[in-house]
Amino acid sequence: MDNYPINLGKGQRISIIGGINVIEDIDEAIEIGMKFKKSCKKNKVSYIFKASFDKANRSSHNSFRGPGFEKGLEILREIRNNLEVPILTDIHEIYQASAAAEICDMLQLPAFLARQTDLVQALANTGKPINIKKPQFISPDQIKFIVQKFSKFGCEDVIICERGSMYGYNQQIVDVVGLEIIKEQTKKPVCVDITHSLQCRNEGGSSSSGRRQYALKLAKAVTAISIDALFIEAHKNPDVAKCDGDSAIPSNLIPEFIDQVCEIDNLVKNQNTIQIE
């Protein structure tokens, strides 16, 4: 299968990694992907569709996980054929890497597994671009060690995806200065995962809630510091989503959301940067 090109970073306009949290219904996934694709095409920015086939790192065994590995990859293949855009998915096991690489154009290292050396090596060996989810429990200046590990295994084509840092026990906070530190220390493209940065935990609860009402504000704020990509998940009706609906944006808002973000990106990437020593 021929790869779709990944045009992300290197002075480019902002890229959008957009889609769904976990595969629930293929028709809805395609519909959401098409909304992202059309909005990105209108704004002349590159687009990568994202969906998970399995949410393996859940707090409760009762949480919805998705269609699973084999069926999930079949669905991702069909989505890719329909949308004709690059596809991104995350893997959790070493054996999944090569099979996922046959269908997907980019693979993702989950935050909770980012220190697993054997999984890093398996991802590096695929030859695919890798989206590294920065663990919420490490500081901005520690992510370089995960990048170095990929480099050791011959993979330089990586993106650092910030998904918030855990403060106390209950919520994710995006450190804007930390994003600059990641850029400076890794020299790699930086993405911000808007969806998972909006998560918060109700005390004693077995699943995360979220603050999707702040999604656009957060997206605008990080776009204003000239990041390379945004990671956004949507759902037709977030209130009934089977996973992380509280942090997903309603899919009918995708066009206006992308328009507003791209307007800010266009502004900041056409300004001269003032260096303050």
C-alpha positions as CSV (number, residue, x, y, z in Angstrom):
1,M,0.0,0.0,0.0
2,D,1.4,3.4,-1.0
3,N,1.9,5.9,1.8
4,Y,0.1,9.3,1.8
5,P,2.8,12.0,2.5
6,I,2.9,13.5,6.0
7,N,3.6,17.2,5.6
8,L,4.1,18.3,9.2
9,G,6.5,20.8,10.7
10,K,9.6,22.3,9.0
11,G,8.1,25.8,8.7
12,Q,4.7,24.5,7.4
13,R,1.3,25.8,8.2
14,I,-0.4,24.0,11.1
15,S,-1.4,20.4,10.5
16,I,-4.6,18.9,11.9
17,I,-4.7,15.4,13.4
18,G,-8.4,15.0,13.7
19,G,-10.9,12.2,14.1
20,I,-12.4,10.1,16.8
21,N,-11.3,8.7,20.1
22,V,-12.1,5.0,19.5
23,I,-14.0,3.4,16.6
24,E,-17.6,3.0,17.5
25,D,-19.3,3.2,14.0
26,I,-17.5,3.3,10.7
27,D,-20.1,5.5,9.0
28,E,-19.8,8.2,11.7
29,A,-16.0,7.9,11.6
30,I,-16.0,8.6,7.9
31,E,-18.5,11.4,8.3
32,I,-16.3,13.1,10.9
33,G,-13.2,12.5,8.9
34,M,-14.8,14.1,5.8
35,K,-15.7,17.2,7.9
36,F,-12.1,17.6,9.0
37,K,-10.8,16.9,5.4
38,K,-13.0,19.5,3.8
39,S,-12.2,22.1,6.5
40,C,-8.5,21.5,6.2
41,K,-8.7,21.7,2.4
42,K,-10.5,25.0,2.6
43,N,-7.8,26.4,4.8
44,K,-5.0,24.8,2.8
45,V,-3.5,22.9,5.7
46,S,-2.6,19.2,5.8
47,Y,-4.8,16.7,7.5
48,I,-4.3,13.3,9.2
49,F,-7.2,11.1,10.3
50,K,-6.9,9.6,13.7
51,A,-8.8,6.7,15.4
52,S,-8.1,4.0,17.9
53,F,-9.0,0.4,17.5
54,D,-8.5,-0.4,21.2
55,K,-8.4,1.7,24.3
56,A,-6.3,-0.7,26.3
57,N,-5.2,1.6,29.1
58,R,-8.5,2.1,30.9
59,S,-9.0,2.4,34.6
60,S,-12.0,0.2,34.8
61,H,-12.4,-3.2,33.1
62,N,-16.0,-2.1,32.3
63,S,-14.8,0.7,30.0
64,F,-15.5,0.5,26.3
65,R,-12.4,-0.5,24.4
66,G,-13.4,-0.7,20.7
67,P,-13.5,-3.3,18.0
68,G,-10.1,-4.8,18.7
69,F,-7.0,-5.3,16.7
70,E,-7.9,-7.3,13.6
71,K,-11.4,-5.9,13.1
72,G,-10.1,-2.4,13.9
73,L,-7.4,-2.6,11.3
74,E,-10.0,-3.7,8.7
75,I,-12.1,-0.7,9.6
76,L,-9.2,1.7,9.4
77,R,-8.3,0.3,5.9
78,E,-11.8,1.1,4.8
79,I,-11.8,4.5,6.3
80,R,-8.5,5.3,4.6
81,N,-9.8,4.1,1.2
82,N,-12.9,6.3,1.6
83,L,-11.2,9.5,2.9
84,E,-8.0,9.2,0.9
85,V,-5.9,10.9,3.6
86,P,-3.1,9.7,5.9
87,I,-4.3,7.6,8.8
88,L,-2.9,7.5,12.4
89,T,-3.6,4.9,15.1
90,D,-2.0,4.0,18.4
91,I,-0.7,0.6,19.3
92,H,-0.1,-1.0,22.7
93,E,1.7,-4.3,22.0
94,I,4.9,-5.1,20.1
95,Y,3.2,-7.6,17.8
96,Q,0.8,-4.9,16.6
97,A,3.4,-2.6,15.1
98,S,4.2,-4.2,11.7
99,A,0.5,-5.1,10.9
100,A,-0.7,-1.6,11.8
101,A,2.2,-0.1,9.7
102,E,0.8,-2.0,6.6
103,I,-2.4,0.1,6.8
104,C,-1.5,3.3,8.6
105,D,0.7,6.2,7.5
106,M,1.7,7.2,11.0
107,L,1.7,5.3,14.3
108,Q,1.3,6.6,17.8
109,L,3.2,5.7,21.0
110,P,0.7,6.0,23.9
111,A,1.7,8.3,26.8
112,F,1.4,5.6,29.5
113,L,3.7,3.3,27.4
114,A,6.3,5.9,26.2
115,R,9.1,4.5,28.3
116,Q,8.6,0.9,27.1
117,T,11.9,0.3,25.2
118,D,10.8,-2.8,23.3
119,L,7.6,-1.0,22.1
120,V,9.7,2.0,21.0
121,Q,12.0,-0.3,19.0
122,A,9.1,-2.1,17.4
123,L,7.6,1.3,16.3
124,A,11.0,2.5,15.1
125,N,11.5,-0.6,13.0
126,T,8.3,0.1,11.0
127,G,9.9,3.0,9.2
128,K,6.7,5.1,9.8
129,P,6.6,8.6,11.3
130,I,5.8,8.3,15.0
131,N,3.6,10.5,17.1
132,I,5.0,10.3,20.6
133,K,2.4,11.2,23.3
134,K,4.3,13.0,26.0
135,P,3.5,11.3,29.3
136,Q,1.7,13.5,31.7
137,F,4.1,12.4,34.5
138,I,7.3,13.7,32.9
139,S,8.6,17.2,32.5
140,P,9.2,19.0,29.2
141,D,13.0,18.6,29.5
142,Q,12.7,14.8,29.9
143,I,10.9,14.0,26.7
144,K,14.2,14.3,24.9
145,F,15.3,10.9,26.3
146,I,12.4,9.2,24.5
147,V,13.4,11.0,21.3
148,Q,16.9,9.8,21.8
149,K,15.7,6.2,22.3
150,F,13.9,6.4,18.9
151,S,17.1,7.8,17.3
152,K,19.1,5.0,18.8
153,F,16.8,2.6,16.9
154,G,17.2,4.5,13.6
155,C,14.0,6.6,13.7
156,E,14.3,10.3,13.4
157,D,10.9,11.1,12.0
158,V,9.0,11.7,15.3
159,I,6.5,14.3,16.5
160,I,6.1,15.3,20.2
161,C,2.5,15.4,21.2
162,E,1.7,17.3,24.4
163,R,-1.3,16.1,26.2
164,G,-1.0,18.1,29.4
165,S,0.9,17.5,32.6
166,M,-0.8,16.2,35.8
167,Y,-1.0,18.6,38.6
168,G,-2.2,17.2,41.9
169,Y,-4.4,14.3,41.1
170,N,-7.3,15.7,39.2
171,Q,-6.6,17.6,36.0
172,Q,-4.3,18.1,33.0
173,I,-2.6,21.5,32.5
174,V,-0.8,22.6,29.3
175,D,2.5,24.3,30.0
176,V,3.0,26.9,27.2
177,V,6.5,27.6,28.2
178,G,7.1,23.9,28.4
179,L,6.1,23.6,24.7
180,E,8.9,26.0,23.9
181,I,11.4,23.9,25.9
182,I,10.3,20.8,24.1
183,K,10.9,22.5,20.7
184,E,14.3,23.8,21.8
185,Q,15.6,20.6,23.3
186,T,14.3,18.0,20.7
187,K,14.3,20.1,17.5
188,K,11.3,18.0,16.5
189,P,7.7,19.1,15.5
190,V,5.4,19.8,18.4
191,C,1.7,18.9,18.5
192,V,-0.8,19.6,21.2
193,D,-3.5,17.1,22.0
194,I,-6.5,19.4,22.8
195,T,-8.9,16.6,23.6
196,H,-6.8,14.8,26.3
197,S,-5.5,18.0,27.8
198,L,-9.1,18.8,28.7
199,Q,-9.5,15.7,30.8
200,C,-10.0,15.9,34.6
201,R,-10.8,13.2,37.1
202,N,-13.7,13.2,39.5
203,E,-12.4,12.1,42.9
204,G,-12.9,8.4,43.3
205,G,-14.3,8.0,39.8
206,S,-13.1,5.1,37.5
207,S,-13.1,7.3,34.3
208,S,-12.1,10.8,33.3
209,S,-14.5,13.6,32.7
210,G,-13.6,16.6,30.6
211,R,-14.0,20.3,29.9
212,R,-14.8,20.5,26.2
213,Q,-16.3,24.0,26.6
214,Y,-12.7,25.2,26.7
215,A,-11.5,23.3,23.6
216,L,-11.4,26.2,21.2
217,K,-9.8,28.6,23.7
218,L,-7.0,26.1,24.4
219,A,-6.5,25.5,20.7
220,K,-6.3,29.2,19.9
221,A,-3.8,29.7,22.8
222,V,-1.3,27.1,21.7
223,T,-1.7,27.9,18.1
224,A,-0.6,31.5,18.9
225,I,2.9,30.2,19.9
226,S,3.4,28.7,16.4
227,I,3.1,25.0,17.1
228,D,3.2,22.5,14.2
229,A,0.0,20.5,14.7
230,L,-3.2,20.2,16.7
231,F,-4.7,16.9,17.8
232,I,-8.5,17.0,18.1
233,E,-11.2,14.4,18.6
234,A,-14.8,14.9,17.7
235,H,-18.1,13.0,18.1
236,K,-21.5,13.5,16.5
237,N,-23.1,13.5,20.0
238,P,-20.4,13.7,22.6
239,D,-22.8,13.2,25.5
240,V,-23.4,9.6,24.4
241,A,-19.9,8.8,23.2
242,K,-18.6,5.5,24.6
243,C,-15.2,6.9,25.5
244,D,-14.0,10.5,26.5
245,G,-17.0,12.2,25.2
246,D,-16.7,15.0,27.8
247,S,-13.5,16.1,26.0
248,A,-14.6,15.7,22.4
249,I,-16.0,18.5,20.3
250,P,-19.4,18.2,18.6
251,S,-18.6,17.3,15.0
252,N,-20.9,20.0,13.6
253,L,-18.5,22.6,15.0
254,I,-15.5,21.2,13.1
255,P,-15.6,23.7,10.2
256,E,-15.7,26.8,12.4
257,F,-13.2,25.4,14.8
258,I,-10.7,24.8,12.1
259,D,-11.3,28.1,10.4
260,Q,-10.6,30.0,13.6
261,V,-7.5,28.1,14.5
262,C,-6.1,28.4,10.9
263,E,-6.7,32.2,11.0
264,I,-4.5,32.5,14.1
265,D,-1.9,30.2,12.6
266,N,-1.7,32.2,9.4
267,L,-1.2,35.4,11.5
268,V,1.6,34.2,13.8
269,K,3.5,32.3,11.0
270,N,3.7,35.5,8.9
271,Q,5.1,37.7,11.7
272,N,8.7,38.4,12.4
273,T,9.8,36.7,15.6
274,I,11.4,39.0,18.2
275,Q,14.2,37.3,20.1
276,I,14.4,38.2,23.8
277,E,17.7,37.2,25.4
